[in-house]
Structures are given as structure tokens and as C-alpha cells.
């Protein structure tokens, strides 16, 4: 199990994990921007920081499979 994790991490940091790095990092960037925007909106609505972080993380995490559905791995 640890071998698989370390192998994937090694491939990621060497830039060999994704077939198209630009597409993968673009999708990851959209997810980060979405989560950050949700956090800021929740804070503007008066939700406490831990609550806003939890809500934004939940929604942002749920969006990841949709955002990364077309990413191909090597």
C-alpha cells in the first residue's frame, strides 16, 4: 500500500503521473478556486471560519470527481 502511494507521489513530482499535465493542473486549479470562492462567500454570509471551511471543503471535495473525470493517467 505504501509502495503504491510513494510510487504515485514520485511520478507526480517528476511530472509523469498525468498524460496531459496542463489539463490536470487546470482542473485542480478550478477546484481550488471554487473552494476558495465558496469559503469567502460563506464568510460574507456570517458563517464562522471553521464552519465555512468545512462547508467549502465538503462542496469542493464533492466537485473533484466531476472536475477530474476526463483526466488520463500514464
Order of alpha helices (4+ residues) and beta strands (2+ residues): alpha-alpha-alpha
